[in-house]
Each structure stands twice: as C-alpha cells, then as structure tokens.
Amino acid sequence: MATSLVLTACGGGSDAGPGDGKTVTILVIKHPLTKKMTDMTWVAELEKNADVTIKWEEVSADWDQKKNPMLAAGDVPDLIIGANAITDSDLATFGSLFEDLSDDLDALPNVKEMFDQVDGAQLLATSLDGKINSIPSYKRFWPQTVTHQYINQQWLDTLGLATPTTWDELFDVLVAFKEGDPNGNGQADEIAMDFAPLGTTGFGYFQPTALLGGTGMTISGGGGSGIILEDGTVENLFADERYKELVSFLNRCWEAGLISEEAFTQDYSTYQSVARGTGDEARVGFSWGWSGSDRFGPGVYEQYSAMASLPAEAGQSEDVSWSYDFENLTRNHVTMSAKAKNKDAVLRTINEFYSTDTSIQVLFGDIPTNVEKVSDTDFNVLPPADANLDPSTWKWTSSLADNGPIFIREDLNVELPSDLAEAVQDAVPLQPAFDGLDADKFVWPGLFIKMSSEDLSTIALNNTAIFGLAMPKFAQWITAGGVEEEWDSYVSQLDTLGVTANNEIHQKYYDEYIASK
C-alpha cells in the first residue's frame, strides 16, 4: 500500500560498539506512517529489560529491492523484524544465514510459552528439516477474516431499497445508487462500487474476489496466488468456472457504469480518500474494507452497514463461504543472524519482544500514551491522542502494529481499540459463511505447510508466468469483455504455464499435512 521509501539508521542511545557484548543491530520493516523507533517509549524499556543497546535500520518501503542483494551478499543484521519480511522461500534458499533457534528455546522462555499455548505456532516456525529459523506472532483478537463487506444503508433507506441478497439484487441496487442521487447533492457523483487496487502478483484484501464466497468458494488472503481447496482437492481459482462467473458479473457492472472509473488505475491512498466523502456526504455505495471507520472515515462511516456473503444466485444449492484468513497467527516476524557476535544479547532481545508488556505496546503503542496498564493482566487501549486521526491510523503512527513480534497471551484482559472492536463486530454477518465449514477440507492451510526450496522455486517460476497472463486478463475482461469467447484458450494457456503442475505440488504437501495431524 505504500509507495514511498524511508531508510534511516540511528543508534540506540549509546556509543557502545559491536564488541561490547550488548549491542544488537536490528533492521525493522515499518509502515510509512510509523515514527522513528527511538521515539517510542517501549523501545527504551526493551533495551533496559534485555540489557542491550539497539542500533536500528528502518525500512518503510521497497524492501525487496534492499533484501535481495543483502541476502545474496550474505550480510544480514543481528535481527530482521517485519511480517513475513524474510519469507519461507528466502529461508529455503538462504537458510544458512539465519540462526537455528530450536536449540535456544531455554533462552527464549516467552517464545517457548507461545509455542506451548498457541496451537500451530511451533509448527508454523519449524522447517521441513526441523529447524526454527523464524518466529511467528500471535495477536489473538483478530476476526477470522480481514475483508469485510459494506453497503451504504442511508442510501438504501433514502431510495426505499432492501439490502441485496444475491448478485442480481446487488446489481439492481448499484444501478439505483448510480442513478438515484442518494447522497442528495444534485450531482451524478455517486460511485456505486469500488475496490482496492489490484497488484500484478495475485489478489489481496478488499478486492472483488471476495464475492467468490457467494459461489461457495473459500479463498484466503483475498485470493492470493489462486490456490483453493475443494473437498480436499487442490485447485486454482484462476482456472475455475466460478471465477469466470465473477468476471462476467463484474463486466456487466462495468458496462453499466457501476464500478469506479479509477478502480484499475488508482493507488490505495486514493481508494481510501474517495470513500471518505466530503463532510457528511458519502461518495461510495458498496465496497470492502477492514472496518467501517477505517474504510469510510469518521464523517460518513455511520451511514454504512456490514453485510453477509451474497449468494451468486437465488436458490442455489451451494452454501456461501468467505475469505478465511489466518490473521491471529502470522508467520516470519523475526529472524536472527547465524553470525550474531553477541548471541546472548540477541536472544534476550527476542525474548523481551514476546513479553506481555512489550507485546501489548508493539501492537497498540506506548504505555501510558496509547495504552493504560490497569494491572499485570489488564490493559485498556486508549483513543487516539490526536483527535484528527482514526484509531487504525493512530496505531500505525505510534507502533509497529501487525509488523512486530507479538505474543498476546490468553489470560490477558484487553479493552480493544474501537477500530478492532468494530472489525470484530463487522465480521458477525459473515460468521454463517464459516459455520459448519470443514476447514481441513475447504480451507487451504498454506500457513502451516513448508516446502522444499526446489518446489518453492518451481511454484515461484510458474506463478510469474501465471500472473503475467491472469492479472491483465482480469482487468481486460472486466473493462472490455471477452471472457466467454477466450475462456477455453485461456485455461489451456494456464495449464501450459504451470497451473496443473503447481496444483500437484500443493496437493502433495497438503496430503502430507493432513496425514500428520
């Protein structure tokens, strides 16, 4: 979502050098909004508690451009921190650069506690050969999905319309939004539907692939690389007839002028700002986001209602589903150099990140500015100190948030910030889509599957070719049509480019994973 680059290096408040036994060098991946590490109170507390001095390098964008030559040169800092900053593929290729922590767990009691308490945490951290080169995070409070679906309830009421219950009904409502001046300003400025910008390497959150849940398809991460699971069989949504059905529906919407004209060209900042309207005058009728206030802003978000998953057709036999995202337990948040000069100091630093107070502050911000500590187990996340910022923006300004190494224990009582509490509430209409879902058969468990470097390389090469065809076709078919005429040829091309080969590789690992449970 960020396009700017910020690289800074700063000391941790000491002239101590790498040979003093206490200095730890940390490269951290940050949101562009996040202030300097040394401006956060909890950082000084971490140094004190771990008895270390930290030298920071801070990266806010273009991480891959920096990472790839760094790994190739074999010169990594003591710690790299960031959500999947070092990927499974990186570890499979450059694993020798990173410390195997499986023999160091006694020096990491907080991490060991997380492995003991959180189902799947140690499995997620462990490679095929039994090494632990990277440690995950556990946030605990997040809903099962990141993407929530919203419609402007005030516009519905103004036009005397009911909430749509199928794709066809949604189409009719969107037409009414476009033509009926529901914001009442006398201008034809309503955007009936808008979605987050598309990338070139698969789908993500807040994109129209969310509608695939209405066909019964369960996706993860917005669709990601296309891998889905259907009754224990690995498939790819790019070659699925239900995907074609979605593309046809979106083309119908585009031709009727119901989708934002900027949907395929805008950046994420524009996507967010347009939906926030002007004052109390909304612009967007139907969209997707994390929470209502985060998506639509303080001026108009109360006009919107969260929606359930919409069946593609009335009376269909398929039960609806939704995007099932493993957001509480997330992979690869901290890795340690195998050549760390001050190993004990680095281990103390890792352990301190996963302590209760530090984890709370890494996620939500400083005590007492962002969080009130009531007791050792009770915390209240406070409203933004800056009244001009919503809670989500405030969090990213004041903390590492989702990027940090975190362990939120089950015995903690936390009064959640309004945006997270809101997101949990906004997920309630989607819960029926998950009720009765056999996750082992219909949710791709990619989070827990480790692959060999050879298979990861094969998949990555195939995906480059697959995305090179599929993503431009998605935009082309929606804006210019042609999916029906080109579909069979397109599916054949996908097979040539490696979709079937990728499915077979994924199937092999899925079967092994299920057999090991």
Secondary structure, DSSP 8 states (H G I E B T S, - for coil): ------EEEE--S----GGGS-EEEEEEE--TT---GGGSHHHHHHHHHHT-EEEEEEE-S-HHHHHHHHHHHT---SEEESTTSS-HHHHHHHGGGB--GGG-GGG-HHHHHHHHHSTTHHHHHB-TTS-B-EEEEE-----S-S-EEEEEHHHHHHHT-----SHHHHHHHHHHHHHS-TT-SSSS--EEE------SSS--TTSGGGGGGGGT---SGGGTTSEEEETTEEEEGGG-HHHHHHHHHHHHHHHTT-B-TTTTT--HHHHHHHHT-BTTB--EEEEEES-HHHHHHHHHGGGEEE-----SSTT-SS---------SEEEEEEEEBTT-TTHHHHHHHHHHHTSHHHHHHHHH--TTTTEEE-SSSEEEE---SSTTS-HHHHHHHHS-GGGS--B--TT-EEE--HHHHHHHHHTGGGGGGTTT--HHHHS--GGG----HHHHHHHHHHHHHHHHHHHHHHHHHHHH--HHHHHHHHHHHHHHHTHHHHHHHHHHHHHHHHHH-
